[in-house]
Amino acid sequence: MKAIVFYQHGDLAQVRYESVPRPEIGPEDVLLQVKAVAYNRLDLWVLAGWPGLNLKLPHVMGSDGAGIVAAIGQNVTGFAVGDRVAVNPTLSCGHCAYCLSGRDNMCDRFAIMGEHVDGFAAEYTAVPARNLLHLPESVPFDTAAAASLAFVTAWHSLITRGRLQAGESVLIVGAGGGVNTAAIQIARLAGAGPIYVVGSSAAKLVLARDLGADVTINRHEEEWGKAIFKATNRKGVDVVVDNVGAATYFQSLRSLKKGGRLLTVGNTSGPQFEIDNRLLFGKHLSIIGSTMGPMSDYEQVMGLVFNGRLQPVIDSTYPLSDGVQALRKLQAGEVAGKVVLVL
Ligand code: ZN
């Protein structure tokens, strides 16, 4: 079968579109005929690699996918060949203390498809049946693939961990990525507001407004920390969503009002930075981190995608054979929403 793979870590020059063996499935798995794959920045981090990431090579890329069940393992119930499905990309053991308490994204054997094991950028992939949701006929495969990782991550961060309430003011730092475009919509759906969004281009900020932002700030045109200070009558906001990290954390903490929460699921500009601790205790701030989300959150947020109340933004689509070119577009950073491969 054809796939987007790499044989060694490095840059995009290592990525190939070529034939690899079709995967075997275990008794609890289904063989998924992939119909759509969505890329995440995670794919570029995995390609670059890091100490402790030991992949079986070649590695099939892509952490988001949806498709049709092509075969089922002997213990699989609830799904049949031909079913349309969406896939929660978080893998878990199902029996550790975290899994048994419904926190399967904290599983002792936590893994993400496409990060620690083969992903979706292939004609077929093996997926545990308990990661599947039935995908309604009315929902296209590319919508399901584009939503999965970003929406479960944003939902878990804002709603489950962040306990975002109606009427709370929110600042989202970053406008174009999958998680941030999901976060704007989820904040709007939760009744939060005003919703402030800081972005790097006019096009991304127009998109942010379309998705529900009340106030947008172009970080190239004004110092956004000051702009937030001014817009909130020097009080700051209740919640900041910051998945940028090193470049923005200080301003994000300063932008919070007393008792505020900073929510984070990542750090696109770098993971290590200094924090002025006086801000934390002096303003009674909380920093709340999380990664991915449990299956219960996946079901909840995808239910809202399936009924159209949340809608992933798709920047562009490519055939699988152009999967390397699509990664190049993602790396260039000028995307508003998801880059998707359609098979
Ligand atoms: Zn577990």
py3Dmol code that shows the C-alpha trace and the ligand (Angstrom):
import py3Dmol

protein = """\
ATOM      1  CA  MET A   1       0.000   0.000   0.000  1.00  0.00           C
ATOM      2  CA  LYS A   2       1.071   3.613  -0.515  1.00  0.00           C
ATOM      3  CA  ALA A   3       2.032   5.745   2.494  1.00  0.00           C
ATOM      4  CA  ILE A   4       3.818   8.911   3.609  1.00  0.00           C
ATOM      5  CA  VAL A   5       6.819   7.642   5.588  1.00  0.00           C
ATOM      6  CA  PHE A   6      10.308   8.490   6.792  1.00  0.00           C
ATOM      7  CA  TYR A   7      13.224   6.118   7.414  1.00  0.00           C
ATOM      8  CA  GLN A   8      15.250   8.440   9.605  1.00  0.00           C
ATOM      9  CA  HIS A   9      14.618  11.591  11.614  1.00  0.00           C
ATOM     10  CA  GLY A  10      15.446  14.924  10.074  1.00  0.00           C
ATOM     11  CA  ASP A  11      13.778  17.454   7.795  1.00  0.00           C
ATOM     12  CA  LEU A  12      11.259  17.121   4.976  1.00  0.00           C
ATOM     13  CA  ALA A  13      13.964  15.732   2.652  1.00  0.00           C
ATOM     14  CA  GLN A  14      13.593  12.478   4.631  1.00  0.00           C
ATOM     15  CA  VAL A  15       9.880  12.067   3.854  1.00  0.00           C
ATOM     16  CA  ARG A  16       8.796   9.723   1.054  1.00  0.00           C
ATOM     17  CA  TYR A  17       5.586   8.715  -0.692  1.00  0.00           C
ATOM     18  CA  GLU A  18       6.099   5.015  -1.342  1.00  0.00           C
ATOM     19  CA  SER A  19       4.901   1.453  -0.830  1.00  0.00           C
ATOM     20  CA  VAL A  20       5.046  -0.245   2.558  1.00  0.00           C
ATOM     21  CA  PRO A  21       3.397  -3.494   3.757  1.00  0.00           C
ATOM     22  CA  ARG A  22      -0.248  -3.333   4.775  1.00  0.00           C
ATOM     23  CA  PRO A  23      -0.451  -3.543   8.613  1.00  0.00           C
ATOM     24  CA  GLU A  24      -1.540  -6.669  10.514  1.00  0.00           C
ATOM     25  CA  ILE A  25      -4.377  -6.246  13.015  1.00  0.00           C
ATOM     26  CA  GLY A  26      -4.691  -7.699  16.529  1.00  0.00           C
ATOM     27  CA  PRO A  27      -7.867  -9.254  17.997  1.00  0.00           C
ATOM     28  CA  GLU A  28      -9.056  -5.896  19.416  1.00  0.00           C
ATOM     29  CA  ASP A  29      -8.269  -3.867  16.270  1.00  0.00           C
ATOM     30  CA  VAL A  30      -9.919  -2.927  13.029  1.00  0.00           C
ATOM     31  CA  LEU A  31      -8.165  -2.392   9.726  1.00  0.00           C
ATOM     32  CA  LEU A  32      -9.113   1.112   8.662  1.00  0.00           C
ATOM     33  CA  GLN A  33      -9.275   2.017   4.996  1.00  0.00           C
ATOM     34  CA  VAL A  34      -8.165   5.626   5.351  1.00  0.00           C
ATOM     35  CA  LYS A  35     -10.274   8.215   3.510  1.00  0.00           C
ATOM     36  CA  ALA A  36      -8.838  11.416   5.023  1.00  0.00           C
ATOM     37  CA  VAL A  37      -5.736  12.373   7.026  1.00  0.00           C
ATOM     38  CA  ALA A  38      -5.114  15.710   8.746  1.00  0.00           C
ATOM     39  CA  TYR A  39      -1.649  16.942   9.578  1.00  0.00           C
ATOM     40  CA  ASN A  40      -0.652  18.631  12.826  1.00  0.00           C
ATOM     41  CA  ARG A  41       2.517  20.478  13.792  1.00  0.00           C
ATOM     42  CA  LEU A  42       3.150  17.359  15.853  1.00  0.00           C
ATOM     43  CA  ASP A  43       4.063  15.577  12.603  1.00  0.00           C
ATOM     44  CA  LEU A  44       6.985  17.957  12.085  1.00  0.00           C
ATOM     45  CA  TRP A  45       8.173  17.469  15.690  1.00  0.00           C
ATOM     46  CA  VAL A  46       8.015  13.687  15.245  1.00  0.00           C
ATOM     47  CA  LEU A  47       9.952  13.923  11.989  1.00  0.00           C
ATOM     48  CA  ALA A  48      12.658  15.959  13.726  1.00  0.00           C
ATOM     49  CA  GLY A  49      12.647  13.484  16.631  1.00  0.00           C
ATOM     50  CA  TRP A  50      13.763  13.928  20.254  1.00  0.00           C
ATOM     51  CA  PRO A  51      15.726  11.902  22.801  1.00  0.00           C
ATOM     52  CA  GLY A  52      13.632   8.973  24.005  1.00  0.00           C
ATOM     53  CA  LEU A  53      11.413   8.770  20.914  1.00  0.00           C
ATOM     54  CA  ASN A  54      12.251   5.324  19.525  1.00  0.00           C
ATOM     55  CA  LEU A  55      10.122   4.610  16.473  1.00  0.00           C
ATOM     56  CA  LYS A  56       9.843   1.482  14.398  1.00  0.00           C
ATOM     57  CA  LEU A  57      11.069   2.608  10.965  1.00  0.00           C
ATOM     58  CA  PRO A  58       9.856   3.353   8.388  1.00  0.00           C
ATOM     59  CA  HIS A  59       7.338   5.445  10.290  1.00  0.00           C
ATOM     60  CA  VAL A  60       3.929   6.239   8.792  1.00  0.00           C
ATOM     61  CA  MET A  61       3.094   9.874   9.557  1.00  0.00           C
ATOM     62  CA  GLY A  62      -0.197  11.559  10.501  1.00  0.00           C
ATOM     63  CA  SER A  63      -2.066  11.618  13.851  1.00  0.00           C
ATOM     64  CA  ASP A  64      -5.548  12.350  12.520  1.00  0.00           C
ATOM     65  CA  GLY A  65      -7.595  10.123  10.279  1.00  0.00           C
ATOM     66  CA  ALA A  66     -11.037   8.851   9.369  1.00  0.00           C
ATOM     67  CA  GLY A  67     -12.246   6.148   7.038  1.00  0.00           C
ATOM     68  CA  ILE A  68     -14.078   2.879   6.519  1.00  0.00           C
ATOM     69  CA  VAL A  69     -13.677  -0.357   8.463  1.00  0.00           C
ATOM     70  CA  ALA A  70     -12.083  -2.862   6.040  1.00  0.00           C
ATOM     71  CA  ALA A  71     -11.591  -5.801   8.428  1.00  0.00           C
ATOM     72  CA  ILE A  72     -12.208  -6.523  12.114  1.00  0.00           C
ATOM     73  CA  GLY A  73     -10.264  -8.484  14.737  1.00  0.00           C
ATOM     74  CA  GLN A  74     -11.878 -11.541  16.317  1.00  0.00           C
ATOM     75  CA  ASN A  75     -12.822  -9.774  19.600  1.00  0.00           C
ATOM     76  CA  VAL A  76     -14.271  -6.626  18.031  1.00  0.00           C
ATOM     77  CA  THR A  77     -17.923  -5.885  18.694  1.00  0.00           C
ATOM     78  CA  GLY A  78     -20.004  -2.858  17.745  1.00  0.00           C
ATOM     79  CA  PHE A  79     -18.308  -2.261  14.399  1.00  0.00           C
ATOM     80  CA  ALA A  80     -18.599  -4.093  11.090  1.00  0.00           C
ATOM     81  CA  VAL A  81     -16.845  -4.061   7.743  1.00  0.00           C
ATOM     82  CA  GLY A  82     -18.078  -1.078   5.742  1.00  0.00           C
ATOM     83  CA  ASP A  83     -18.798   1.181   8.742  1.00  0.00           C
ATOM     84  CA  ARG A  84     -17.743   4.838   8.443  1.00  0.00           C
ATOM     85  CA  VAL A  85     -15.696   5.854  11.496  1.00  0.00           C
ATOM     86  CA  ALA A  86     -13.842   8.716  13.175  1.00  0.00           C
ATOM     87  CA  VAL A  87     -10.810   7.873  15.312  1.00  0.00           C
ATOM     88  CA  ASN A  88      -9.618   9.203  18.661  1.00  0.00           C
ATOM     89  CA  PRO A  89      -5.831   9.196  18.149  1.00  0.00           C
ATOM     90  CA  THR A  90      -4.965   8.713  21.861  1.00  0.00           C
ATOM     91  CA  LEU A  91      -3.944   5.115  22.572  1.00  0.00           C
ATOM     92  CA  SER A  92      -4.340   3.730  26.099  1.00  0.00           C
ATOM     93  CA  CYS A  93      -4.155   0.347  27.857  1.00  0.00           C
ATOM     94  CA  GLY A  94      -7.728   0.254  29.186  1.00  0.00           C
ATOM     95  CA  HIS A  95      -6.842  -1.222  32.602  1.00  0.00           C
ATOM     96  CA  CYS A  96      -4.395   1.020  34.517  1.00  0.00           C
ATOM     97  CA  ALA A  97      -5.692   3.237  37.355  1.00  0.00           C
ATOM     98  CA  TYR A  98      -5.923   6.258  35.045  1.00  0.00           C
ATOM     99  CA  CYS A  99      -7.850   4.356  32.385  1.00  0.00           C
ATOM    100  CA  LEU A 100     -10.223   2.857  34.949  1.00  0.00           C
ATOM    101  CA  SER A 101     -10.984   6.346  36.311  1.00  0.00           C
ATOM    102  CA  GLY A 102     -11.795   7.664  32.826  1.00  0.00           C
ATOM    103  CA  ARG A 103      -8.563   9.603  32.441  1.00  0.00           C
ATOM    104  CA  ASP A 104      -7.219   7.483  29.600  1.00  0.00           C
ATOM    105  CA  ASN A 105      -5.152  10.379  28.224  1.00  0.00           C
ATOM    106  CA  MET A 106      -3.016   9.972  31.396  1.00  0.00           C
ATOM    107  CA  CYS A 107      -2.629   6.204  30.793  1.00  0.00           C
ATOM    108  CA  ASP A 108       0.602   4.553  31.973  1.00  0.00           C
ATOM    109  CA  ARG A 109       1.033   3.385  28.361  1.00  0.00           C
ATOM    110  CA  PHE A 110      -0.221   6.617  26.750  1.00  0.00           C
ATOM    111  CA  ALA A 111       0.666   6.928  23.079  1.00  0.00           C
ATOM    112  CA  ILE A 112      -0.583   8.896  20.096  1.00  0.00           C
ATOM    113  CA  MET A 113      -1.121   7.426  16.659  1.00  0.00           C
ATOM    114  CA  GLY A 114       1.420   8.938  14.291  1.00  0.00           C
ATOM    115  CA  GLU A 115       3.634  10.002  17.199  1.00  0.00           C
ATOM    116  CA  HIS A 116       4.690   6.774  18.918  1.00  0.00           C
ATOM    117  CA  VAL A 117       3.259   4.235  16.453  1.00  0.00           C
ATOM    118  CA  ASP A 118       2.304   4.303  12.774  1.00  0.00           C
ATOM    119  CA  GLY A 119      -0.245   6.945  11.834  1.00  0.00           C
ATOM    120  CA  PHE A 120      -2.893   7.536   9.190  1.00  0.00           C
ATOM    121  CA  ALA A 121      -1.044   8.804   6.106  1.00  0.00           C
ATOM    122  CA  ALA A 122      -1.438   5.481   4.313  1.00  0.00           C
ATOM    123  CA  GLU A 123      -4.109   3.573   2.453  1.00  0.00           C
ATOM    124  CA  TYR A 124      -4.690   1.372   5.524  1.00  0.00           C
ATOM    125  CA  THR A 125      -3.872   1.539   9.219  1.00  0.00           C
ATOM    126  CA  ALA A 126      -4.594  -0.629  12.269  1.00  0.00           C
ATOM    127  CA  VAL A 127      -6.677   1.008  15.022  1.00  0.00           C
ATOM    128  CA  PRO A 128      -8.026  -0.340  18.337  1.00  0.00           C
ATOM    129  CA  ALA A 129     -11.812  -0.631  18.011  1.00  0.00           C
ATOM    130  CA  ARG A 130     -12.383   1.220  21.301  1.00  0.00           C
ATOM    131  CA  ASN A 131     -10.877   4.350  19.717  1.00  0.00           C
ATOM    132  CA  LEU A 132     -13.634   4.488  17.090  1.00  0.00           C
ATOM    133  CA  LEU A 133     -16.841   6.467  16.808  1.00  0.00           C
ATOM    134  CA  HIS A 134     -19.489   5.791  14.195  1.00  0.00           C
ATOM    135  CA  LEU A 135     -19.346   8.640  11.675  1.00  0.00           C
ATOM    136  CA  PRO A 136     -22.771   9.813  10.434  1.00  0.00           C
ATOM    137  CA  GLU A 137     -23.326   9.735   6.649  1.00  0.00           C
ATOM    138  CA  SER A 138     -23.824  13.507   6.719  1.00  0.00           C
ATOM    139  CA  VAL A 139     -20.282  14.208   7.988  1.00  0.00           C
ATOM    140  CA  PRO A 140     -17.452  14.129   5.415  1.00  0.00           C
ATOM    141  CA  PHE A 141     -14.312  12.152   6.221  1.00  0.00           C
ATOM    142  CA  ASP A 142     -12.117  15.258   5.938  1.00  0.00           C
ATOM    143  CA  THR A 143     -14.217  17.014   8.613  1.00  0.00           C
ATOM    144  CA  ALA A 144     -13.782  14.091  11.009  1.00  0.00           C
ATOM    145  CA  ALA A 145     -10.030  13.853  10.394  1.00  0.00           C
ATOM    146  CA  ALA A 146      -9.496  17.617  10.666  1.00  0.00           C
ATOM    147  CA  ALA A 147     -11.437  17.839  13.928  1.00  0.00           C
ATOM    148  CA  SER A 148     -10.211  14.873  15.938  1.00  0.00           C
ATOM    149  CA  LEU A 149      -6.897  15.796  17.568  1.00  0.00           C
ATOM    150  CA  ALA A 150      -7.368  19.568  17.652  1.00  0.00           C
ATOM    151  CA  PHE A 151     -10.931  19.536  18.986  1.00  0.00           C
ATOM    152  CA  VAL A 152     -10.436  16.890  21.684  1.00  0.00           C
ATOM    153  CA  THR A 153      -7.299  18.741  22.803  1.00  0.00           C
ATOM    154  CA  ALA A 154      -8.994  22.144  22.912  1.00  0.00           C
ATOM    155  CA  TRP A 155     -12.155  20.766  24.542  1.00  0.00           C
ATOM    156  CA  HIS A 156     -10.218  18.970  27.272  1.00  0.00           C
ATOM    157  CA  SER A 157      -8.102  22.069  27.922  1.00  0.00           C
ATOM    158  CA  LEU A 158     -10.896  24.674  27.973  1.00  0.00           C
ATOM    159  CA  ILE A 159     -13.885  22.751  29.297  1.00  0.00           C
ATOM    160  CA  THR A 160     -12.710  19.746  31.325  1.00  0.00           C
ATOM    161  CA  ARG A 161      -9.457  21.108  32.760  1.00  0.00           C
ATOM    162  CA  GLY A 162     -10.035  24.849  32.457  1.00  0.00           C
ATOM    163  CA  ARG A 163     -13.711  24.796  33.554  1.00  0.00           C
ATOM    164  CA  LEU A 164     -14.443  27.734  31.295  1.00  0.00           C
ATOM    165  CA  GLN A 165     -17.704  29.424  32.298  1.00  0.00           C
ATOM    166  CA  ALA A 166     -20.244  31.549  30.449  1.00  0.00           C
ATOM    167  CA  GLY A 167     -19.381  35.224  30.748  1.00  0.00           C
ATOM    168  CA  GLU A 168     -15.661  34.734  31.380  1.00  0.00           C
ATOM    169  CA  SER A 169     -13.287  36.737  29.241  1.00  0.00           C
ATOM    170  CA  VAL A 170     -10.793  34.705  27.195  1.00  0.00           C
ATOM    171  CA  LEU A 171      -7.578  35.585  25.384  1.00  0.00           C
ATOM    172  CA  ILE A 172      -6.359  33.127  22.747  1.00  0.00           C
ATOM    173  CA  VAL A 173      -2.749  33.668  21.715  1.00  0.00           C
ATOM    174  CA  GLY A 174      -2.474  32.523  18.100  1.00  0.00           C
ATOM    175  CA  ALA A 175      -5.123  32.448  15.411  1.00  0.00           C
ATOM    176  CA  GLY A 176      -4.284  30.067  12.589  1.00  0.00           C
ATOM    177  CA  GLY A 177      -3.578  26.637  14.046  1.00  0.00           C
ATOM    178  CA  GLY A 178      -5.985  23.751  14.487  1.00  0.00           C
ATOM    179  CA  VAL A 179      -6.161  23.919  18.282  1.00  0.00           C
ATOM    180  CA  ASN A 180      -6.601  27.691  18.400  1.00  0.00           C
ATOM    181  CA  THR A 181      -9.319  27.771  15.731  1.00  0.00           C
ATOM    182  CA  ALA A 182     -11.055  25.030  17.737  1.00  0.00           C
ATOM    183  CA  ALA A 183     -10.569  26.963  20.992  1.00  0.00           C
ATOM    184  CA  ILE A 184     -12.254  30.094  19.602  1.00  0.00           C
ATOM    185  CA  GLN A 185     -15.343  28.098  18.628  1.00  0.00           C
ATOM    186  CA  ILE A 186     -15.469  26.169  21.900  1.00  0.00           C
ATOM    187  CA  ALA A 187     -15.151  29.380  23.935  1.00  0.00           C
ATOM    188  CA  ARG A 188     -18.012  30.877  21.928  1.00  0.00           C
ATOM    189  CA  LEU A 189     -20.164  27.779  22.368  1.00  0.00           C
ATOM    190  CA  ALA A 190     -19.501  27.837  26.132  1.00  0.00           C
ATOM    191  CA  GLY A 191     -20.869  31.389  26.264  1.00  0.00           C
ATOM    192  CA  ALA A 192     -17.530  32.919  27.207  1.00  0.00           C
ATOM    193  CA  GLY A 193     -16.722  36.480  26.235  1.00  0.00           C
ATOM    194  CA  PRO A 194     -15.394  38.817  25.268  1.00  0.00           C
ATOM    195  CA  ILE A 195     -13.060  36.553  23.274  1.00  0.00           C
ATOM    196  CA  TYR A 196      -9.781  38.252  22.358  1.00  0.00           C
ATOM    197  CA  VAL A 197      -7.504  36.688  19.725  1.00  0.00           C
ATOM    198  CA  VAL A 198      -3.905  37.677  18.988  1.00  0.00           C
ATOM    199  CA  GLY A 199      -2.676  36.709  15.512  1.00  0.00           C
ATOM    200  CA  SER A 200       0.083  37.333  13.020  1.00  0.00           C
ATOM    201  CA  SER A 201      -1.817  38.171   9.825  1.00  0.00           C
ATOM    202  CA  ALA A 202      -4.955  39.986   8.694  1.00  0.00           C
ATOM    203  CA  ALA A 203      -6.277  36.836   7.005  1.00  0.00           C
ATOM    204  CA  LYS A 204      -5.975  34.737  10.160  1.00  0.00           C
ATOM    205  CA  LEU A 205      -7.705  37.458  12.195  1.00  0.00           C
ATOM    206  CA  VAL A 206     -10.591  37.675   9.735  1.00  0.00           C
ATOM    207  CA  LEU A 207     -10.979  33.929  10.176  1.00  0.00           C
ATOM    208  CA  ALA A 208     -10.864  34.331  13.980  1.00  0.00           C
ATOM    209  CA  ARG A 209     -13.717  36.835  13.814  1.00  0.00           C
ATOM    210  CA  ASP A 210     -15.734  34.498  11.590  1.00  0.00           C
ATOM    211  CA  LEU A 211     -15.267  31.769  14.187  1.00  0.00           C
ATOM    212  CA  GLY A 212     -16.494  33.927  17.056  1.00  0.00           C
ATOM    213  CA  ALA A 213     -13.718  36.251  18.256  1.00  0.00           C
ATOM    214  CA  ASP A 214     -15.012  39.601  19.525  1.00  0.00           C
ATOM    215  CA  VAL A 215     -11.719  41.502  19.421  1.00  0.00           C
ATOM    216  CA  THR A 216      -8.669  40.696  17.283  1.00  0.00           C
ATOM    217  CA  ILE A 217      -5.174  42.106  17.711  1.00  0.00           C
ATOM    218  CA  ASN A 218      -2.460  41.923  15.040  1.00  0.00           C
ATOM    219  CA  ARG A 219       0.785  41.364  16.927  1.00  0.00           C
ATOM    220  CA  HIS A 220       2.769  43.006  14.128  1.00  0.00           C
ATOM    221  CA  GLU A 221       0.755  46.207  14.446  1.00  0.00           C
ATOM    222  CA  GLU A 222       0.451  46.689  18.185  1.00  0.00           C
ATOM    223  CA  GLU A 223       1.944  45.356  21.388  1.00  0.00           C
ATOM    224  CA  TRP A 224      -0.742  42.876  22.300  1.00  0.00           C
ATOM    225  CA  GLY A 225      -0.095  42.829  26.042  1.00  0.00           C
ATOM    226  CA  LYS A 226      -0.766  46.554  26.202  1.00  0.00           C
ATOM    227  CA  ALA A 227      -3.777  46.218  23.908  1.00  0.00           C
ATOM    228  CA  ILE A 228      -5.363  43.651  26.247  1.00  0.00           C
ATOM    229  CA  PHE A 229      -4.598  45.822  29.266  1.00  0.00           C
ATOM    230  CA  LYS A 230      -6.356  48.731  27.592  1.00  0.00           C
ATOM    231  CA  ALA A 231      -9.300  46.716  26.263  1.00  0.00           C
ATOM    232  CA  THR A 232     -10.058  45.293  29.721  1.00  0.00           C
ATOM    233  CA  ASN A 233      -9.829  48.621  31.587  1.00  0.00           C
ATOM    234  CA  ARG A 234      -6.519  47.466  33.125  1.00  0.00           C
ATOM    235  CA  LYS A 235      -8.170  44.427  34.709  1.00  0.00           C
ATOM    236  CA  GLY A 236      -6.987  41.619  32.424  1.00  0.00           C
ATOM    237  CA  VAL A 237      -8.854  38.489  31.338  1.00  0.00           C
ATOM    238  CA  ASP A 238     -10.133  35.448  33.229  1.00  0.00           C
ATOM    239  CA  VAL A 239      -8.523  32.834  30.980  1.00  0.00           C
ATOM    240  CA  VAL A 240      -5.577  32.829  28.575  1.00  0.00           C
ATOM    241  CA  VAL A 241      -5.045  30.007  26.075  1.00  0.00           C
ATOM    242  CA  ASP A 242      -1.310  29.976  25.320  1.00  0.00           C
ATOM    243  CA  ASN A 243       0.135  27.195  23.172  1.00  0.00           C
ATOM    244  CA  VAL A 244       3.041  29.330  21.952  1.00  0.00           C
ATOM    245  CA  GLY A 245       5.301  29.170  25.009  1.00  0.00           C
ATOM    246  CA  ALA A 246       8.653  30.889  25.197  1.00  0.00           C
ATOM    247  CA  ALA A 247       7.760  33.883  23.032  1.00  0.00           C
ATOM    248  CA  THR A 248       4.475  34.764  24.746  1.00  0.00           C
ATOM    249  CA  TYR A 249       4.217  33.309  28.262  1.00  0.00           C
ATOM    250  CA  PHE A 250       5.325  36.420  30.105  1.00  0.00           C
ATOM    251  CA  GLN A 251       2.766  38.617  28.324  1.00  0.00           C
ATOM    252  CA  SER A 252       0.109  35.943  28.768  1.00  0.00           C
ATOM    253  CA  LEU A 253       0.604  35.814  32.539  1.00  0.00           C
ATOM    254  CA  ARG A 254       0.581  39.608  32.688  1.00  0.00           C
ATOM    255  CA  SER A 255      -2.690  39.658  30.731  1.00  0.00           C
ATOM    256  CA  LEU A 256      -4.553  37.639  33.379  1.00  0.00           C
ATOM    257  CA  LYS A 257      -6.711  39.267  36.008  1.00  0.00           C
ATOM    258  CA  LYS A 258      -6.404  38.232  39.671  1.00  0.00           C
ATOM    259  CA  GLY A 259      -7.373  34.592  40.076  1.00  0.00           C
ATOM    260  CA  GLY A 260      -6.994  33.937  36.342  1.00  0.00           C
ATOM    261  CA  ARG A 261      -6.029  30.678  34.636  1.00  0.00           C
ATOM    262  CA  LEU A 262      -3.498  30.080  31.896  1.00  0.00           C
ATOM    263  CA  LEU A 263      -4.306  26.977  29.842  1.00  0.00           C
ATOM    264  CA  THR A 264      -1.625  25.274  27.805  1.00  0.00           C
ATOM    265  CA  VAL A 265      -1.350  22.186  25.596  1.00  0.00           C
ATOM    266  CA  GLY A 266       1.886  22.977  23.792  1.00  0.00           C
ATOM    267  CA  ASN A 267       4.658  25.421  22.964  1.00  0.00           C
ATOM    268  CA  THR A 268       5.253  26.121  19.294  1.00  0.00           C
ATOM    269  CA  SER A 269       7.918  28.760  20.018  1.00  0.00           C
ATOM    270  CA  GLY A 270       9.928  26.674  22.497  1.00  0.00           C
ATOM    271  CA  PRO A 271       9.419  24.795  25.762  1.00  0.00           C
ATOM    272  CA  GLN A 272      11.766  26.476  28.201  1.00  0.00           C
ATOM    273  CA  PHE A 273      11.487  29.973  29.647  1.00  0.00           C
ATOM    274  CA  GLU A 274      11.579  31.886  32.906  1.00  0.00           C
ATOM    275  CA  ILE A 275       8.474  32.770  34.910  1.00  0.00           C
ATOM    276  CA  ASP A 276       8.335  35.664  37.367  1.00  0.00           C
ATOM    277  CA  ASN A 277       6.908  33.831  40.365  1.00  0.00           C
ATOM    278  CA  ARG A 278       5.610  37.077  41.874  1.00  0.00           C
ATOM    279  CA  LEU A 279       3.019  37.147  39.118  1.00  0.00           C
ATOM    280  CA  LEU A 280       1.788  33.689  40.109  1.00  0.00           C
ATOM    281  CA  PHE A 281       1.321  34.142  43.832  1.00  0.00           C
ATOM    282  CA  GLY A 282       0.722  37.878  43.806  1.00  0.00           C
ATOM    283  CA  LYS A 283      -2.179  37.541  41.356  1.00  0.00           C
ATOM    284  CA  HIS A 284      -3.388  34.108  42.538  1.00  0.00           C
ATOM    285  CA  LEU A 285      -2.841  32.648  39.075  1.00  0.00           C
ATOM    286  CA  SER A 286      -3.132  29.018  37.960  1.00  0.00           C
ATOM    287  CA  ILE A 287      -1.286  27.371  35.086  1.00  0.00           C
ATOM    288  CA  ILE A 288      -3.229  24.347  33.847  1.00  0.00           C
ATOM    289  CA  GLY A 289      -1.582  21.942  31.424  1.00  0.00           C
ATOM    290  CA  SER A 290      -3.022  18.962  29.583  1.00  0.00           C
ATOM    291  CA  THR A 291      -2.419  16.866  26.525  1.00  0.00           C
ATOM    292  CA  MET A 292      -5.000  15.307  24.217  1.00  0.00           C
ATOM    293  CA  GLY A 293      -8.234  14.216  25.970  1.00  0.00           C
ATOM    294  CA  PRO A 294      -9.988  11.080  27.224  1.00  0.00           C
ATOM    295  CA  MET A 295     -12.452   9.108  25.093  1.00  0.00           C
ATOM    296  CA  SER A 296     -15.376  10.666  27.005  1.00  0.00           C
ATOM    297  CA  ASP A 297     -14.257  14.138  25.878  1.00  0.00           C
ATOM    298  CA  TYR A 298     -13.691  12.857  22.346  1.00  0.00           C
ATOM    299  CA  GLU A 299     -17.268  11.553  22.181  1.00  0.00           C
ATOM    300  CA  GLN A 300     -18.666  14.790  23.567  1.00  0.00           C
ATOM    301  CA  VAL A 301     -16.792  17.182  21.287  1.00  0.00           C
ATOM    302  CA  MET A 302     -17.193  15.047  18.166  1.00  0.00           C
ATOM    303  CA  GLY A 303     -20.928  14.914  18.857  1.00  0.00           C
ATOM    304  CA  LEU A 304     -20.902  18.702  18.507  1.00  0.00           C
ATOM    305  CA  VAL A 305     -18.870  18.419  15.282  1.00  0.00           C
ATOM    306  CA  PHE A 306     -21.256  15.790  13.929  1.00  0.00           C
ATOM    307  CA  ASN A 307     -24.283  18.015  14.541  1.00  0.00           C
ATOM    308  CA  GLY A 308     -22.562  21.052  13.042  1.00  0.00           C
ATOM    309  CA  ARG A 309     -22.230  23.206  16.167  1.00  0.00           C
ATOM    310  CA  LEU A 310     -18.448  23.013  15.850  1.00  0.00           C
ATOM    311  CA  GLN A 311     -16.733  22.970  12.474  1.00  0.00           C
ATOM    312  CA  PRO A 312     -13.009  22.406  11.836  1.00  0.00           C
ATOM    313  CA  VAL A 313     -11.393  24.892   9.482  1.00  0.00           C
ATOM    314  CA  ILE A 314      -9.719  23.236   6.503  1.00  0.00           C
ATOM    315  CA  ASP A 315      -7.019  25.331   4.847  1.00  0.00           C
ATOM    316  CA  SER A 316      -6.331  23.040   1.915  1.00  0.00           C
ATOM    317  CA  THR A 317      -6.621  19.443   0.710  1.00  0.00           C
ATOM    318  CA  TYR A 318      -4.198  17.282  -1.259  1.00  0.00           C
ATOM    319  CA  PRO A 319      -4.139  13.703  -2.570  1.00  0.00           C
ATOM    320  CA  LEU A 320      -2.009  11.235  -0.586  1.00  0.00           C
ATOM    321  CA  SER A 321       0.587  11.312  -3.373  1.00  0.00           C
ATOM    322  CA  ASP A 322       1.184  15.019  -2.608  1.00  0.00           C
ATOM    323  CA  GLY A 323       1.598  14.340   1.105  1.00  0.00           C
ATOM    324  CA  VAL A 324       5.161  15.672   1.179  1.00  0.00           C
ATOM    325  CA  GLN A 325       4.149  18.906  -0.540  1.00  0.00           C
ATOM    326  CA  ALA A 326       1.327  19.284   1.983  1.00  0.00           C
ATOM    327  CA  LEU A 327       3.817  18.983   4.860  1.00  0.00           C
ATOM    328  CA  ARG A 328       5.916  21.709   3.243  1.00  0.00           C
ATOM    329  CA  LYS A 329       2.893  24.000   3.293  1.00  0.00           C
ATOM    330  CA  LEU A 330       2.305  23.248   6.978  1.00  0.00           C
ATOM    331  CA  GLN A 331       5.943  23.945   7.797  1.00  0.00           C
ATOM    332  CA  ALA A 332       5.856  27.293   5.982  1.00  0.00           C
ATOM    333  CA  GLY A 333       3.263  28.318   8.583  1.00  0.00           C
ATOM    334  CA  GLU A 334       1.007  30.366   6.336  1.00  0.00           C
ATOM    335  CA  VAL A 335      -2.001  28.152   6.936  1.00  0.00           C
ATOM    336  CA  ALA A 336      -5.356  29.062   8.408  1.00  0.00           C
ATOM    337  CA  GLY A 337      -6.779  25.785   9.682  1.00  0.00           C
ATOM    338  CA  LYS A 338      -5.900  22.234   8.788  1.00  0.00           C
ATOM    339  CA  VAL A 339      -3.934  20.754   5.912  1.00  0.00           C
ATOM    340  CA  VAL A 340      -5.727  17.546   4.893  1.00  0.00           C
ATOM    341  CA  LEU A 341      -4.961  14.613   2.613  1.00  0.00           C
ATOM    342  CA  VAL A 342      -7.967  13.021   0.925  1.00  0.00           C
ATOM    343  CA  LEU A 343      -7.773   9.459  -0.361  1.00  0.00           C
TER     344      LEU A 343
END
"""
ligand_1 = """\
1
ZN
Zn -4.101 2.785 30.902
"""
view = py3Dmol.view(width=600, height=400)
view.addModel(protein, "pdb")
view.setStyle({"model": 0}, {"cartoon": {"style": "trace"}})
view.addModel(ligand_1, "xyz")
view.setStyle({"model": 1}, {"stick": {}})
view.zoomTo()
view.show()
